[in-house]
Amino acid sequence: MPIRGKMRKPYLIACLIFLTLSCTEEQNNVRRFGQVIKVKPEKLEYYKELHAHPWPCVLERIKEANIRNYSIFLQDTLLFAYFEYVGDDFEADMKKIAADTCTQRWWKETDPCQESLDPTGKSWWLNMTEVFHTSGHD
């Protein structure tokens, strides 16, 4: 059934937005990241409380750094993070996050709740290797 009358304009706008977002994501060559870290059992409730009410300045910095679809999952004492990077210079964007004073204050709250699993000690959250993604399996 064709869209007519007052519904047509909002419908067309919604379609254009959807197409724009879809094309933008494909053009940016999205990089997917999976990371893992341990949460200290005695700090778990505080960590969950912090993330139930994230600071707006931290969320804004994440967005400005071209990170999308950022999620953190909990299983026992393991935290699994997933995010997509849609920018052109990952290292530069991560340096901007690290230099941000609000993010530094946030990390002062969250870091004592965590324990790195990186045996080399080179990174806080341990990056994982992607072994499967549905793209290309259609």
Stockholm file with secondary structure:
# STOCKHOLM 1.0

chainA/1-138         MPIRGKMRKPYLIACLIFLTLSCTEEQNNVRRFGQVIKVKPEKLEYYKELHAHPWPCVLERIKEANIRNYSIFLQDTLLFAYFEYVGDDFEADMKKIAADTCTQRWWKETDPCQESLDPTGKSWWLNMTEVFHTSGHD
#=GR chainA/1-138 SS CCCCGGGHHHHHHHHHHHHHHHHHHHHTTCEEEEEEEEECGGGHHHHHHHHHSCCHHHHHHHHHTTEEEEEEEEETTEEEEEEEECSSCHHHHHHHHHHCHHHHHHHHHHGGGEECCCTTSSCSSEECCCCCCSTTCC
#=GC SS_cons         CCCCGGGHHHHHHHHHHHHHHHHHHHHTTCEEEEEEEEECGGGHHHHHHHHHSCCHHHHHHHHHTTEEEEEEEEETTEEEEEEEECSSCHHHHHHHHHHCHHHHHHHHHHGGGEECCCTTSSCSSEECCCCCCSTTCC
//
